[in-house]
């Protein structure tokens, strides 16, 4: 049960990460004009931002997954 909920959370995070990187690459010229002494295509910065996002999503998905794993499945199915 825990893995099922975490997997859904991580799939959404991966989709957001792909869309974010694509948006960052597409908006390079706009972003370069706003940055001071940092290239817009800095791979370390993109990787760090992606890692922070994935770690945040893991923690945000773990709490509901932990709560859901404590519920008795038969009781939950009978209550609906």
Backbone torsions as a table, in degrees:
resi	resn	phi	psi	omega
1	UNK	NA	-45.1	-179.6
2	UNK	-60.5	-45.0	-178.2
3	UNK	-65.6	-35.7	-179.8
4	UNK	-62.1	-44.0	-179.5
5	UNK	-71.4	-42.0	177.5
6	UNK	-63.6	-36.7	179.2
7	UNK	-64.0	-41.7	177.4
8	UNK	-62.5	-42.2	178.7
9	UNK	-64.2	-42.5	-179.5
10	UNK	-70.7	-31.6	175.7
11	UNK	-65.5	-41.6	176.1
12	UNK	-65.1	-39.2	178.2
13	UNK	-64.9	-40.7	179.2
14	UNK	-65.4	-40.1	177.3
15	UNK	-64.0	-41.1	176.9
16	UNK	-66.1	-36.9	178.5
17	UNK	-65.7	-43.3	178.4
18	UNK	-64.1	-44.5	179.2
19	UNK	-65.5	-38.2	179.7
20	UNK	-67.1	-42.8	178.2
21	UNK	-66.4	-40.7	177.7
22	UNK	-62.7	-41.2	177.2
23	UNK	-66.6	-36.9	178.5
24	UNK	-67.0	-40.6	178.6
25	UNK	-68.2	-38.3	-179.5
26	UNK	-69.2	-31.9	-177.6
27	UNK	-100.9	29.3	-175.7
28	UNK	-58.1	-45.8	-176.1
29	UNK	-64.9	-40.4	178.5
30	UNK	-66.5	-42.3	-177.9
31	UNK	-69.5	-37.3	-179.6
32	UNK	-61.2	-33.2	-180.0
33	UNK	-71.6	-18.9	-178.3
34	UNK	-97.2	-13.4	-176.4
35	UNK	-94.5	148.8	178.7
36	UNK	-115.7	114.0	177.9
37	UNK	56.6	36.6	174.9
38	UNK	-142.0	121.4	179.8
39	UNK	-69.0	143.7	-178.2
40	UNK	-68.8	-22.0	179.7
41	UNK	-99.5	30.2	-179.1
42	UNK	-69.4	110.6	-175.8
43	UNK	-66.8	-31.4	179.4
44	UNK	-65.6	-41.4	178.8
45	UNK	-66.2	-43.6	178.1
46	UNK	-63.5	-41.2	179.5
47	UNK	-66.7	-40.7	179.4
48	UNK	-65.3	-42.1	178.7
49	UNK	-64.6	-40.1	177.6
50	UNK	-65.8	-40.2	178.8
51	UNK	-65.2	-41.1	177.8
52	UNK	-62.7	-41.5	179.6
53	UNK	-65.1	-43.7	-179.7
54	UNK	-66.2	-40.4	178.3
55	UNK	-64.1	-41.7	177.8
56	UNK	-62.4	-41.4	179.3
57	UNK	-67.1	-35.1	177.3
58	UNK	-64.4	-45.6	178.8
59	UNK	-66.4	-38.8	179.7
60	UNK	-68.9	-30.1	177.9
61	UNK	-85.9	-23.0	-176.8
62	UNK	-70.7	-38.8	-177.8
63	UNK	-63.1	-48.9	175.0
64	UNK	-64.9	-33.3	178.6
65	UNK	-66.0	-40.2	177.9
66	UNK	-63.8	-43.1	179.5
67	UNK	-65.3	-41.3	-179.0
68	UNK	-68.8	-30.1	-179.5
69	UNK	-73.3	-16.6	178.7
70	UNK	-84.0	-15.0	-177.6
71	UNK	-81.3	135.6	175.8
72	UNK	-72.7	123.4	-173.3
73	UNK	-64.4	-37.8	179.7
74	UNK	-66.1	-39.6	177.4
75	UNK	-65.4	-42.1	-179.8
76	UNK	-65.0	-39.8	179.9
77	UNK	-70.8	-36.1	-179.4
78	UNK	-72.8	-26.0	-176.2
79	UNK	-75.8	-17.8	179.7
80	UNK	-86.6	NA	NA
